[in-house]
Amino acid sequence: MGYHLRMAAIEAGELVVDLGSGSGMDAFLAAQLAGAEGEVIGIDMTDEQLAKARRLAERDGYASVRFEKGYIEEAPVVDESVDVVISNGVINLCDDKTAIFRKIARMLKPGGRMAISDIVTERQLAEASVCDVNLWASCIGGAMQEDDYRRAIEEAGLELRHLQDNPQYHFISDSAQGATKTFGVKSAFVLATKSSGSRIG
């Protein structure tokens, strides 16, 4: 989805965590911004994706990038050590989004920021849609209603700075397009920060 990397405004020397890093594309782009003195940690639960990401990192000389196995709500990252958290279309696939945002708030340094792309809905999904395998495959089945999504971020102790629709992102399958029309499913870019005086327990 892309734009979240520009919102992240990653600077040289920063520590970046990519939640749901997959084969590593966003992690590698973040590493180019963080430079040789920075570090990027990719977190993913899938052995195949981790193997591919590690292989690409070694092949292309990304010495400042490492990939760790884990669920994103239990990311193996030290509290208050991270400058920037990024994620691309992954949080919507997780059941407990509140737990994820709390984990993000804990790992961020005071003044740190979260810049993500994700899927949200204008209206709450019907139970049949939540249970639809095709909609889960389209990253829709787990999408949270937009106001609830905002609330989950803020209740985690983060300050929501920006939530912008991404009209350039289009769903392909008929079921996904139907859900888009019925429930207002859409891609969004989100920027939130951790207050410089905040300590998350």
PyMOL commands that set and color helices and strands:
alter all, ss='L'
color gray80, all
select helices_A, chain A and resi 3-8+25-34+47-60+72-74+91-93+97-107+127-130+133-137+146-155+174-183
alter helices_A, ss='H'
color red, helices_A
select strands_A, chain A and resi 15-19+39-44+65-69+82-88+108-121+144-145+158-165+186-194
alter strands_A, ss='S'
color yellow, strands_A
deselect
rebuild
show_as cartoon
